[in-house]
Amino acid sequence: MDALLSYADVTEHYGITVPSMRNRVLRGDAPTPVLGRGGRVRGWRREEIERYDRVHTMSREQYLYKKRTR
């Protein structure tokens, strides 16, 4: 199993702060994290970050005309 990405790694990838990433996780607007005991976030799998990026990326045309393909 590959090493998990930390909050620092994921926030650097998205260009946001750690508190912003925590808020996104709480709202469900972030890639699915790997949870430890008690529901604490342990990290993210690289494959999950890549899958989330593919699904949540729109082209300029899709953004302007609200066409979303998955």
PDB file of N, H, CA, C and O in Angstrom:
ATOM      1  N   MET A   1       0.845  -1.183   0.000  1.00  0.00           N
ATOM      2  CA  MET A   1       0.000   0.000   0.000  1.00  0.00           C
ATOM      3  C   MET A   1       0.890   1.245   0.000  1.00  0.00           C
ATOM      4  O   MET A   1       1.875   1.311   0.735  1.00  0.00           O
ATOM      5  N   ASP A   2       0.542   2.212  -0.814  1.00  0.00           N
ATOM      6  H   ASP A   2      -0.258   2.159  -1.411  1.00  0.00           H
ATOM      7  CA  ASP A   2       1.296   3.460  -0.869  1.00  0.00           C
ATOM      8  C   ASP A   2       1.075   4.266   0.400  1.00  0.00           C
ATOM      9  O   ASP A   2       0.084   4.087   1.109  1.00  0.00           O
ATOM     10  N   ALA A   3       2.012   5.150   0.668  1.00  0.00           N
ATOM     11  H   ALA A   3       2.816   5.295   0.092  1.00  0.00           H
ATOM     12  CA  ALA A   3       1.876   6.041   1.818  1.00  0.00           C
ATOM     13  C   ALA A   3       0.713   6.999   1.578  1.00  0.00           C
ATOM     14  O   ALA A   3       0.439   7.397   0.446  1.00  0.00           O
ATOM     15  N   LEU A   4       0.047   7.356   2.648  1.00  0.00           N
ATOM     16  H   LEU A   4       0.270   7.033   3.568  1.00  0.00           H
ATOM     17  CA  LEU A   4      -1.076   8.277   2.547  1.00  0.00           C
ATOM     18  C   LEU A   4      -0.570   9.710   2.426  1.00  0.00           C
ATOM     19  O   LEU A   4       0.474  10.061   2.974  1.00  0.00           O
ATOM     20  N   LEU A   5      -1.323  10.529   1.702  1.00  0.00           N
ATOM     21  H   LEU A   5      -2.172  10.244   1.257  1.00  0.00           H
ATOM     22  CA  LEU A   5      -1.009  11.950   1.598  1.00  0.00           C
ATOM     23  C   LEU A   5      -1.555  12.656   2.835  1.00  0.00           C
ATOM     24  O   LEU A   5      -2.657  12.350   3.290  1.00  0.00           O
ATOM     25  N   SER A   6      -0.801  13.584   3.369  1.00  0.00           N
ATOM     26  H   SER A   6       0.094  13.833   2.999  1.00  0.00           H
ATOM     27  CA  SER A   6      -1.206  14.310   4.571  1.00  0.00           C
ATOM     28  C   SER A   6      -2.036  15.539   4.198  1.00  0.00           C
ATOM     29  O   SER A   6      -2.190  15.871   3.022  1.00  0.00           O
ATOM     30  N   TYR A   7      -2.572  16.211   5.237  1.00  0.00           N
ATOM     31  H   TYR A   7      -2.447  15.941   6.192  1.00  0.00           H
ATOM     32  CA  TYR A   7      -3.265  17.478   5.004  1.00  0.00           C
ATOM     33  C   TYR A   7      -2.347  18.451   4.273  1.00  0.00           C
ATOM     34  O   TYR A   7      -2.782  19.139   3.350  1.00  0.00           O
ATOM     35  N   ALA A   8      -1.077  18.515   4.681  1.00  0.00           N
ATOM     36  H   ALA A   8      -0.723  17.956   5.431  1.00  0.00           H
ATOM     37  CA  ALA A   8      -0.131  19.442   4.049  1.00  0.00           C
ATOM     38  C   ALA A   8       0.033  19.134   2.560  1.00  0.00           C
ATOM     39  O   ALA A   8       0.073  20.048   1.737  1.00  0.00           O
ATOM     40  N   ASP A   9       0.126  17.855   2.217  1.00  0.00           N
ATOM     41  H   ASP A   9       0.093  17.113   2.886  1.00  0.00           H
ATOM     42  CA  ASP A   9       0.267  17.463   0.810  1.00  0.00           C
ATOM     43  C   ASP A   9      -0.966  17.851  -0.001  1.00  0.00           C
ATOM     44  O   ASP A   9      -0.853  18.393  -1.101  1.00  0.00           O
ATOM     45  N   VAL A  10      -2.132  17.571   0.549  1.00  0.00           N
ATOM     46  H   VAL A  10      -2.224  17.131   1.443  1.00  0.00           H
ATOM     47  CA  VAL A  10      -3.386  17.828  -0.174  1.00  0.00           C
ATOM     48  C   VAL A  10      -3.643  19.326  -0.299  1.00  0.00           C
ATOM     49  O   VAL A  10      -4.088  19.789  -1.349  1.00  0.00           O
ATOM     50  N   THR A  11      -3.368  20.093   0.764  1.00  0.00           N
ATOM     51  H   THR A  11      -3.007  19.717   1.618  1.00  0.00           H
ATOM     52  CA  THR A  11      -3.588  21.540   0.684  1.00  0.00           C
ATOM     53  C   THR A  11      -2.624  22.187  -0.306  1.00  0.00           C
ATOM     54  O   THR A  11      -2.986  23.149  -0.983  1.00  0.00           O
ATOM     55  N   GLU A  12      -1.409  21.672  -0.397  1.00  0.00           N
ATOM     56  H   GLU A  12      -1.115  20.890   0.152  1.00  0.00           H
ATOM     57  CA  GLU A  12      -0.462  22.184  -1.390  1.00  0.00           C
ATOM     58  C   GLU A  12      -0.964  21.876  -2.801  1.00  0.00           C
ATOM     59  O   GLU A  12      -0.857  22.714  -3.696  1.00  0.00           O
ATOM     60  N   HIS A  13      -1.508  20.678  -2.997  1.00  0.00           N
ATOM     61  H   HIS A  13      -1.594  19.998  -2.269  1.00  0.00           H
ATOM     62  CA  HIS A  13      -2.036  20.273  -4.300  1.00  0.00           C
ATOM     63  C   HIS A  13      -3.164  21.209  -4.746  1.00  0.00           C
ATOM     64  O   HIS A  13      -3.217  21.606  -5.910  1.00  0.00           O
ATOM     65  N   TYR A  14      -4.067  21.561  -3.818  1.00  0.00           N
ATOM     66  H   TYR A  14      -4.024  21.237  -2.873  1.00  0.00           H
ATOM     67  CA  TYR A  14      -5.218  22.401  -4.162  1.00  0.00           C
ATOM     68  C   TYR A  14      -4.961  23.891  -3.964  1.00  0.00           C
ATOM     69  O   TYR A  14      -5.791  24.708  -4.362  1.00  0.00           O
ATOM     70  N   GLY A  15      -3.842  24.265  -3.363  1.00  0.00           N
ATOM     71  H   GLY A  15      -3.167  23.601  -3.040  1.00  0.00           H
ATOM     72  CA  GLY A  15      -3.519  25.676  -3.171  1.00  0.00           C
ATOM     73  C   GLY A  15      -4.402  26.360  -2.141  1.00  0.00           C
ATOM     74  O   GLY A  15      -4.757  27.527  -2.306  1.00  0.00           O
ATOM     75  N   ILE A  16      -4.759  25.647  -1.081  1.00  0.00           N
ATOM     76  H   ILE A  16      -4.470  24.699  -0.947  1.00  0.00           H
ATOM     77  CA  ILE A  16      -5.595  26.205  -0.022  1.00  0.00           C
ATOM     78  C   ILE A  16      -4.915  25.969   1.323  1.00  0.00           C
ATOM     79  O   ILE A  16      -3.886  25.297   1.398  1.00  0.00           O
ATOM     80  N   THR A  17      -5.499  26.527   2.386  1.00  0.00           N
ATOM     81  H   THR A  17      -6.335  27.072   2.325  1.00  0.00           H
ATOM     82  CA  THR A  17      -4.936  26.357   3.726  1.00  0.00           C
ATOM     83  C   THR A  17      -5.496  25.101   4.383  1.00  0.00           C
ATOM     84  O   THR A  17      -6.506  24.552   3.943  1.00  0.00           O
ATOM     85  N   VAL A  18      -4.828  24.658   5.440  1.00  0.00           N
ATOM     86  H   VAL A  18      -4.007  25.104   5.798  1.00  0.00           H
ATOM     87  CA  VAL A  18      -5.285  23.465   6.170  1.00  0.00           C
ATOM     88  C   VAL A  18      -6.684  23.681   6.750  1.00  0.00           C
ATOM     89  O   VAL A  18      -7.524  22.791   6.617  1.00  0.00           O
ATOM     90  N   PRO A  19      -6.980  24.835   7.395  1.00  0.00           N
ATOM     91  CA  PRO A  19      -8.355  25.024   7.896  1.00  0.00           C
ATOM     92  C   PRO A  19      -9.413  24.971   6.784  1.00  0.00           C
ATOM     93  O   PRO A  19     -10.515  24.465   6.999  1.00  0.00           O
ATOM     94  N   SER A  20      -9.079  25.492   5.604  1.00  0.00           N
ATOM     95  H   SER A  20      -8.184  25.903   5.430  1.00  0.00           H
ATOM     96  CA  SER A  20     -10.019  25.422   4.478  1.00  0.00           C
ATOM     97  C   SER A  20     -10.258  23.982   4.059  1.00  0.00           C
ATOM     98  O   SER A  20     -11.387  23.599   3.751  1.00  0.00           O
ATOM     99  N   MET A  21      -9.195  23.183   4.048  1.00  0.00           N
ATOM    100  H   MET A  21      -8.279  23.495   4.299  1.00  0.00           H
ATOM    101  CA  MET A  21      -9.343  21.770   3.683  1.00  0.00           C
ATOM    102  C   MET A  21     -10.181  21.036   4.719  1.00  0.00           C
ATOM    103  O   MET A  21     -11.019  20.208   4.364  1.00  0.00           O
ATOM    104  N   ARG A  22      -9.964  21.331   5.991  1.00  0.00           N
ATOM    105  H   ARG A  22      -9.283  22.004   6.279  1.00  0.00           H
ATOM    106  CA  ARG A  22     -10.768  20.700   7.042  1.00  0.00           C
ATOM    107  C   ARG A  22     -12.246  21.035   6.859  1.00  0.00           C
ATOM    108  O   ARG A  22     -13.105  20.169   7.027  1.00  0.00           O
ATOM    109  N   ASN A  23     -12.543  22.282   6.516  1.00  0.00           N
ATOM    110  H   ASN A  23     -11.845  22.985   6.380  1.00  0.00           H
ATOM    111  CA  ASN A  23     -13.931  22.673   6.267  1.00  0.00           C
ATOM    112  C   ASN A  23     -14.510  21.913   5.080  1.00  0.00           C
ATOM    113  O   ASN A  23     -15.659  21.473   5.127  1.00  0.00           O
ATOM    114  N   ARG A  24     -13.733  21.755   4.027  1.00  0.00           N
ATOM    115  H   ARG A  24     -12.800  22.111   3.988  1.00  0.00           H
ATOM    116  CA  ARG A  24     -14.203  21.002   2.859  1.00  0.00           C
ATOM    117  C   ARG A  24     -14.492  19.552   3.216  1.00  0.00           C
ATOM    118  O   ARG A  24     -15.478  18.981   2.750  1.00  0.00           O
ATOM    119  N   VAL A  25     -13.640  18.956   4.039  1.00  0.00           N
ATOM    120  H   VAL A  25     -12.839  19.420   4.418  1.00  0.00           H
ATOM    121  CA  VAL A  25     -13.857  17.569   4.468  1.00  0.00           C
ATOM    122  C   VAL A  25     -15.149  17.480   5.276  1.00  0.00           C
ATOM    123  O   VAL A  25     -15.946  16.566   5.068  1.00  0.00           O
ATOM    124  N   LEU A  26     -15.362  18.415   6.191  1.00  0.00           N
ATOM    125  H   LEU A  26     -14.714  19.158   6.361  1.00  0.00           H
ATOM    126  CA  LEU A  26     -16.576  18.402   7.015  1.00  0.00           C
ATOM    127  C   LEU A  26     -17.835  18.577   6.171  1.00  0.00           C
ATOM    128  O   LEU A  26     -18.863  17.964   6.459  1.00  0.00           O
ATOM    129  N   ARG A  27     -17.764  19.411   5.127  1.00  0.00           N
ATOM    130  H   ARG A  27     -16.929  19.909   4.893  1.00  0.00           H
ATOM    131  CA  ARG A  27     -18.918  19.640   4.250  1.00  0.00           C
ATOM    132  C   ARG A  27     -19.109  18.527   3.230  1.00  0.00           C
ATOM    133  O   ARG A  27     -20.176  18.417   2.625  1.00  0.00           O
ATOM    134  N   GLY A  28     -18.098  17.710   3.036  1.00  0.00           N
ATOM    135  H   GLY A  28     -17.232  17.800   3.528  1.00  0.00           H
ATOM    136  CA  GLY A  28     -18.177  16.659   2.024  1.00  0.00           C
ATOM    137  C   GLY A  28     -17.780  17.137   0.644  1.00  0.00           C
ATOM    138  O   GLY A  28     -18.102  16.490  -0.353  1.00  0.00           O
ATOM    139  N   ASP A  29     -17.078  18.271   0.569  1.00  0.00           N
ATOM    140  H   ASP A  29     -16.816  18.796   1.378  1.00  0.00           H
ATOM    141  CA  ASP A  29     -16.639  18.844  -0.703  1.00  0.00           C
ATOM    142  C   ASP A  29     -15.170  18.547  -0.985  1.00  0.00           C
ATOM    143  O   ASP A  29     -14.474  19.365  -1.587  1.00  0.00           O
ATOM    144  N   ALA A  30     -14.705  17.398  -0.558  1.00  0.00           N
ATOM    145  H   ALA A  30     -15.270  16.733  -0.069  1.00  0.00           H
ATOM    146  CA  ALA A  30     -13.294  17.041  -0.719  1.00  0.00           C
ATOM    147  C   ALA A  30     -13.196  15.563  -1.076  1.00  0.00           C
ATOM    148  O   ALA A  30     -14.157  14.813  -0.908  1.00  0.00           O
ATOM    149  N   PRO A  31     -12.042  15.150  -1.565  1.00  0.00           N
ATOM    150  CA  PRO A  31     -11.843  13.717  -1.806  1.00  0.00           C
ATOM    151  C   PRO A  31     -12.074  12.927  -0.521  1.00  0.00           C
ATOM    152  O   PRO A  31     -11.846  13.433   0.578  1.00  0.00           O
ATOM    153  N   THR A  32     -12.519  11.705  -0.665  1.00  0.00           N
ATOM    154  H   THR A  32     -12.704  11.294  -1.557  1.00  0.00           H
ATOM    155  CA  THR A  32     -12.808  10.864   0.492  1.00  0.00           C
ATOM    156  C   THR A  32     -11.511  10.493   1.205  1.00  0.00           C
ATOM    157  O   THR A  32     -10.635   9.864   0.611  1.00  0.00           O
ATOM    158  N   PRO A  33     -11.383  10.880   2.480  1.00  0.00           N
ATOM    159  CA  PRO A  33     -10.161  10.555   3.213  1.00  0.00           C
ATOM    160  C   PRO A  33     -10.203   9.145   3.793  1.00  0.00           C
ATOM    161  O   PRO A  33     -11.263   8.526   3.882  1.00  0.00           O
ATOM    162  N   VAL A  34      -9.045   8.657   4.181  1.00  0.00           N
ATOM    163  H   VAL A  34      -8.184   9.160   4.108  1.00  0.00           H
ATOM    164  CA  VAL A  34      -8.945   7.401   4.922  1.00  0.00           C
ATOM    165  C   VAL A  34      -9.111   7.772   6.390  1.00  0.00           C
ATOM    166  O   VAL A  34      -8.382   8.614   6.913  1.00  0.00           O
ATOM    167  N   LEU A  35     -10.074   7.140   7.047  1.00  0.00           N
ATOM    168  H   LEU A  35     -10.667   6.456   6.622  1.00  0.00           H
ATOM    169  CA  LEU A  35     -10.357   7.469   8.437  1.00  0.00           C
ATOM    170  C   LEU A  35      -9.735   6.453   9.378  1.00  0.00           C
ATOM    171  O   LEU A  35      -9.650   5.266   9.066  1.00  0.00           O
ATOM    172  N   GLY A  36      -9.308   6.931  10.521  1.00  0.00           N
ATOM    173  H   GLY A  36      -9.377   7.896  10.775  1.00  0.00           H
ATOM    174  CA  GLY A  36      -8.774   6.067  11.560  1.00  0.00           C
ATOM    175  C   GLY A  36      -9.840   5.805  12.604  1.00  0.00           C
ATOM    176  O   GLY A  36     -11.020   6.085  12.392  1.00  0.00           O
ATOM    177  N   ARG A  37      -9.417   5.272  13.720  1.00  0.00           N
ATOM    178  H   ARG A  37      -8.458   5.045  13.893  1.00  0.00           H
ATOM    179  CA  ARG A  37     -10.353   5.023  14.812  1.00  0.00           C
ATOM    180  C   ARG A  37     -10.936   6.339  15.295  1.00  0.00           C
ATOM    181  O   ARG A  37     -10.238   7.350  15.370  1.00  0.00           O
ATOM    182  N   GLY A  38     -12.200   6.317  15.617  1.00  0.00           N
ATOM    183  H   GLY A  38     -12.767   5.496  15.556  1.00  0.00           H
ATOM    184  CA  GLY A  38     -12.855   7.523  16.094  1.00  0.00           C
ATOM    185  C   GLY A  38     -13.218   8.489  14.990  1.00  0.00           C
ATOM    186  O   GLY A  38     -13.699   9.586  15.273  1.00  0.00           O
ATOM    187  N   GLY A  39     -13.002   8.116  13.737  1.00  0.00           N
ATOM    188  H   GLY A  39     -12.610   7.225  13.507  1.00  0.00           H
ATOM    189  CA  GLY A  39     -13.391   8.963  12.615  1.00  0.00           C
ATOM    190  C   GLY A  39     -12.403  10.058  12.259  1.00  0.00           C
ATOM    191  O   GLY A  39     -12.728  10.936  11.459  1.00  0.00           O
ATOM    192  N   ARG A  40     -11.217  10.032  12.824  1.00  0.00           N
ATOM    193  H   ARG A  40     -10.953   9.319  13.474  1.00  0.00           H
ATOM    194  CA  ARG A  40     -10.225  11.054  12.501  1.00  0.00           C
ATOM    195  C   ARG A  40      -9.596  10.767  11.139  1.00  0.00           C
ATOM    196  O   ARG A  40      -9.400   9.614  10.755  1.00  0.00           O
ATOM    197  N   VAL A  41      -9.289  11.833  10.428  1.00  0.00           N
ATOM    198  H   VAL A  41      -9.448  12.770  10.739  1.00  0.00           H
ATOM    199  CA  VAL A  41      -8.677  11.705   9.100  1.00  0.00           C
ATOM    200  C   VAL A  41      -7.217  11.285   9.259  1.00  0.00           C
ATOM    201  O   VAL A  41      -6.436  11.951   9.938  1.00  0.00           O
ATOM    202  N   ARG A  42      -6.863  10.166   8.620  1.00  0.00           N
ATOM    203  H   ARG A  42      -7.498   9.625   8.068  1.00  0.00           H
ATOM    204  CA  ARG A  42      -5.469   9.692   8.629  1.00  0.00           C
ATOM    205  C   ARG A  42      -4.710  10.215   7.420  1.00  0.00           C
ATOM    206  O   ARG A  42      -3.498  10.417   7.488  1.00  0.00           O
ATOM    207  N   GLY A  43      -5.412  10.436   6.316  1.00  0.00           N
ATOM    208  H   GLY A  43      -6.397  10.272   6.260  1.00  0.00           H
ATOM    209  CA  GLY A  43      -4.778  10.914   5.092  1.00  0.00           C
ATOM    210  C   GLY A  43      -5.616  10.544   3.885  1.00  0.00           C
ATOM    211  O   GLY A  43      -6.768  10.132   4.018  1.00  0.00           O
ATOM    212  N   TRP A  44      -5.026  10.693   2.700  1.00  0.00           N
ATOM    213  H   TRP A  44      -4.090  11.028   2.592  1.00  0.00           H
ATOM    214  CA  TRP A  44      -5.715  10.409   1.449  1.00  0.00           C
ATOM    215  C   TRP A  44      -4.867   9.498   0.587  1.00  0.00           C
ATOM    216  O   TRP A  44      -3.639   9.584   0.589  1.00  0.00           O
ATOM    217  N   ARG A  45      -5.530   8.633  -0.144  1.00  0.00           N
ATOM    218  H   ARG A  45      -6.528   8.563  -0.146  1.00  0.00           H
ATOM    219  CA  ARG A  45      -4.835   7.816  -1.143  1.00  0.00           C
ATOM    220  C   ARG A  45      -4.661   8.659  -2.405  1.00  0.00           C
ATOM    221  O   ARG A  45      -5.563   9.400  -2.794  1.00  0.00           O
ATOM    222  N   ARG A  46      -3.514   8.542  -3.030  1.00  0.00           N
ATOM    223  H   ARG A  46      -2.781   7.939  -2.714  1.00  0.00           H
ATOM    224  CA  ARG A  46      -3.230   9.311  -4.247  1.00  0.00           C
ATOM    225  C   ARG A  46      -4.282   9.028  -5.332  1.00  0.00           C
ATOM    226  O   ARG A  46      -4.694   9.937  -6.052  1.00  0.00           O
ATOM    227  N   GLU A  47      -4.712   7.762  -5.444  1.00  0.00           N
ATOM    228  H   GLU A  47      -4.377   7.023  -4.859  1.00  0.00           H
ATOM    229  CA  GLU A  47      -5.711   7.398  -6.455  1.00  0.00           C
ATOM    230  C   GLU A  47      -7.031   8.135  -6.216  1.00  0.00           C
ATOM    231  O   GLU A  47      -7.709   8.512  -7.172  1.00  0.00           O
ATOM    232  N   GLU A  48      -7.397   8.339  -4.960  1.00  0.00           N
ATOM    233  H   GLU A  48      -6.846   8.032  -4.183  1.00  0.00           H
ATOM    234  CA  GLU A  48      -8.644   9.039  -4.641  1.00  0.00           C
ATOM    235  C   GLU A  48      -8.551  10.511  -5.032  1.00  0.00           C
ATOM    236  O   GLU A  48      -9.523  11.081  -5.529  1.00  0.00           O
ATOM    237  N   ILE A  49      -7.399  11.126  -4.814  1.00  0.00           N
ATOM    238  H   ILE A  49      -6.610  10.663  -4.411  1.00  0.00           H
ATOM    239  CA  ILE A  49      -7.198  12.522  -5.215  1.00  0.00           C
ATOM    240  C   ILE A  49      -7.308  12.641  -6.734  1.00  0.00           C
ATOM    241  O   ILE A  49      -7.957  13.557  -7.238  1.00  0.00           O
ATOM    242  N   GLU A  50      -6.679  11.725  -7.464  1.00  0.00           N
ATOM    243  H   GLU A  50      -6.152  10.980  -7.054  1.00  0.00           H
ATOM    244  CA  GLU A  50      -6.725  11.749  -8.927  1.00  0.00           C
ATOM    245  C   GLU A  50      -8.145  11.524  -9.435  1.00  0.00           C
ATOM    246  O   GLU A  50      -8.579  12.202 -10.367  1.00  0.00           O
ATOM    247  N   ARG A  51      -8.876  10.582  -8.836  1.00  0.00           N
ATOM    248  H   ARG A  51      -8.524  10.032  -8.079  1.00  0.00           H
ATOM    249  CA  ARG A  51     -10.256  10.320  -9.238  1.00  0.00           C
ATOM    250  C   ARG A  51     -11.127  11.547  -8.979  1.00  0.00           C
ATOM    251  O   ARG A  51     -11.931  11.927  -9.830  1.00  0.00           O
ATOM    252  N   TYR A  52     -10.975  12.162  -7.822  1.00  0.00           N
ATOM    253  H   TYR A  52     -10.322  11.853  -7.130  1.00  0.00           H
ATOM    254  CA  TYR A  52     -11.753  13.349  -7.470  1.00  0.00           C
ATOM    255  C   TYR A  52     -11.469  14.483  -8.460  1.00  0.00           C
ATOM    256  O   TYR A  52     -12.390  15.174  -8.897  1.00  0.00           O
ATOM    257  N   ASP A  53     -10.208  14.670  -8.807  1.00  0.00           N
ATOM    258  H   ASP A  53      -9.460  14.110  -8.452  1.00  0.00           H
ATOM    259  CA  ASP A  53      -9.847  15.724  -9.756  1.00  0.00           C
ATOM    260  C   ASP A  53     -10.477  15.479 -11.127  1.00  0.00           C
ATOM    261  O   ASP A  53     -10.969  16.416 -11.757  1.00  0.00           O
ATOM    262  N   ARG A  54     -10.466  14.224 -11.597  1.00  0.00           N
ATOM    263  H   ARG A  54     -10.066  13.463 -11.086  1.00  0.00           H
ATOM    264  CA  ARG A  54     -11.072  13.913 -12.903  1.00  0.00           C
ATOM    265  C   ARG A  54     -12.565  14.217 -12.896  1.00  0.00           C
ATOM    266  O   ARG A  54     -13.088  14.800 -13.846  1.00  0.00           O
ATOM    267  N   VAL A  55     -13.240  13.829 -11.841  1.00  0.00           N
ATOM    268  H   VAL A  55     -12.815  13.356 -11.069  1.00  0.00           H
ATOM    269  CA  VAL A  55     -14.695  13.980 -11.771  1.00  0.00           C
ATOM    270  C   VAL A  55     -15.100  15.437 -11.572  1.00  0.00           C
ATOM    271  O   VAL A  55     -16.146  15.857 -12.066  1.00  0.00           O
ATOM    272  N   HIS A  56     -14.293  16.207 -10.861  1.00  0.00           N
ATOM    273  H   HIS A  56     -13.443  15.866 -10.459  1.00  0.00           H
ATOM    274  CA  HIS A  56     -14.672  17.573 -10.504  1.00  0.00           C
ATOM    275  C   HIS A  56     -13.944  18.640 -11.312  1.00  0.00           C
ATOM    276  O   HIS A  56     -13.802  19.772 -10.850  1.00  0.00           O
ATOM    277  N   THR A  57     -13.486  18.302 -12.497  1.00  0.00           N
ATOM    278  H   THR A  57     -13.601  17.382 -12.873  1.00  0.00           H
ATOM    279  CA  THR A  57     -12.826  19.271 -13.357  1.00  0.00           C
ATOM    280  C   THR A  57     -13.699  19.513 -14.583  1.00  0.00           C
ATOM    281  O   THR A  57     -14.118  18.574 -15.260  1.00  0.00           O
ATOM    282  N   MET A  58     -13.963  20.785 -14.854  1.00  0.00           N
ATOM    283  H   MET A  58     -13.622  21.548 -14.304  1.00  0.00           H
ATOM    284  CA  MET A  58     -14.776  21.147 -16.013  1.00  0.00           C
ATOM    285  C   MET A  58     -13.918  21.947 -16.990  1.00  0.00           C
ATOM    286  O   MET A  58     -13.005  22.670 -16.592  1.00  0.00           O
ATOM    287  N   SER A  59     -14.226  21.804 -18.252  1.00  0.00           N
ATOM    288  H   SER A  59     -14.969  21.217 -18.576  1.00  0.00           H
ATOM    289  CA  SER A  59     -13.565  22.629 -19.254  1.00  0.00           C
ATOM    290  C   SER A  59     -14.176  24.035 -19.195  1.00  0.00           C
ATOM    291  O   SER A  59     -15.192  24.249 -18.533  1.00  0.00           O
ATOM    292  N   ARG A  60     -13.560  24.971 -19.878  1.00  0.00           N
ATOM    293  H   ARG A  60     -12.735  24.797 -20.415  1.00  0.00           H
ATOM    294  CA  ARG A  60     -14.089  26.335 -19.905  1.00  0.00           C
ATOM    295  C   ARG A  60     -15.507  26.346 -20.470  1.00  0.00           C
ATOM    296  O   ARG A  60     -16.382  27.032 -19.941  1.00  0.00           O
ATOM    297  N   GLU A  61     -15.734  25.595 -21.535  1.00  0.00           N
ATOM    298  H   GLU A  61     -15.024  25.038 -21.964  1.00  0.00           H
ATOM    299  CA  GLU A  61     -17.061  25.523 -22.152  1.00  0.00           C
ATOM    300  C   GLU A  61     -18.083  24.935 -21.187  1.00  0.00           C
ATOM    301  O   GLU A  61     -19.197  25.446 -21.073  1.00  0.00           O
ATOM    302  N   GLN A  62     -17.711  23.864 -20.494  1.00  0.00           N
ATOM    303  H   GLN A  62     -16.807  23.449 -20.587  1.00  0.00           H
ATOM    304  CA  GLN A  62     -18.632  23.260 -19.529  1.00  0.00           C
ATOM    305  C   GLN A  62     -18.961  24.243 -18.415  1.00  0.00           C
ATOM    306  O   GLN A  62     -20.110  24.327 -17.981  1.00  0.00           O
ATOM    307  N   TYR A  63     -17.960  24.988 -17.948  1.00  0.00           N
ATOM    308  H   TYR A  63     -17.027  24.919 -18.300  1.00  0.00           H
ATOM    309  CA  TYR A  63     -18.181  25.955 -16.880  1.00  0.00           C
ATOM    310  C   TYR A  63     -19.108  27.076 -17.343  1.00  0.00           C
ATOM    311  O   TYR A  63     -20.036  27.459 -16.630  1.00  0.00           O
ATOM    312  N   LEU A  64     -18.849  27.596 -18.538  1.00  0.00           N
ATOM    313  H   LEU A  64     -18.095  27.285 -19.116  1.00  0.00           H
ATOM    314  CA  LEU A  64     -19.645  28.714 -19.029  1.00  0.00           C
ATOM    315  C   LEU A  64     -21.081  28.317 -19.348  1.00  0.00           C
ATOM    316  O   LEU A  64     -22.005  29.098 -19.120  1.00  0.00           O
ATOM    317  N   TYR A  65     -21.275  27.119 -19.869  1.00  0.00           N
ATOM    318  H   TYR A  65     -20.524  26.485 -20.054  1.00  0.00           H
ATOM    319  CA  TYR A  65     -22.603  26.701 -20.294  1.00  0.00           C
ATOM    320  C   TYR A  65     -23.213  25.658 -19.377  1.00  0.00           C
ATOM    321  O   TYR A  65     -24.237  25.058 -19.703  1.00  0.00           O
ATOM    322  N   LYS A  66     -22.590  25.442 -18.241  1.00  0.00           N
ATOM    323  H   LYS A  66     -21.757  25.929 -17.976  1.00  0.00           H
ATOM    324  CA  LYS A  66     -23.101  24.556 -17.187  1.00  0.00           C
ATOM    325  C   LYS A  66     -23.369  23.140 -17.658  1.00  0.00           C
ATOM    326  O   LYS A  66     -24.289  22.481 -17.173  1.00  0.00           O
ATOM    327  N   LYS A  67     -22.569  22.672 -18.603  1.00  0.00           N
ATOM    328  H   LYS A  67     -21.822  23.207 -18.997  1.00  0.00           H
ATOM    329  CA  LYS A  67     -22.646  21.280 -19.034  1.00  0.00           C
ATOM    330  C   LYS A  67     -21.612  20.522 -18.237  1.00  0.00           C
ATOM    331  O   LYS A  67     -20.431  20.868 -18.257  1.00  0.00           O
ATOM    332  N   ARG A  68     -22.034  19.512 -17.551  1.00  0.00           N
ATOM    333  H   ARG A  68     -22.994  19.231 -17.535  1.00  0.00           H
ATOM    334  CA  ARG A  68     -21.095  18.750 -16.730  1.00  0.00           C
ATOM    335  C   ARG A  68     -21.097  17.310 -17.199  1.00  0.00           C
ATOM    336  O   ARG A  68     -22.135  16.648 -17.196  1.00  0.00           O
ATOM    337  N   THR A  69     -19.936  16.830 -17.602  1.00  0.00           N
ATOM    338  H   THR A  69     -19.093  17.368 -17.605  1.00  0.00           H
ATOM    339  CA  THR A  69     -19.828  15.439 -18.021  1.00  0.00           C
ATOM    340  C   THR A  69     -18.984  14.695 -17.014  1.00  0.00           C
ATOM    341  O   THR A  69     -18.058  15.255 -16.427  1.00  0.00           O
ATOM    342  N   ARG A  70     -19.306  13.437 -16.818  1.00  0.00           N
ATOM    343  H   ARG A  70     -20.058  12.982 -17.295  1.00  0.00           H
ATOM    344  CA  ARG A  70     -18.544  12.628 -15.868  1.00  0.00           C
ATOM    345  C   ARG A  70     -18.087  11.382 -16.523  1.00  0.00           C
ATOM    346  O   ARG A  70     -17.425  10.559 -15.892  1.00  0.00           O
TER     347      ARG A  70
END
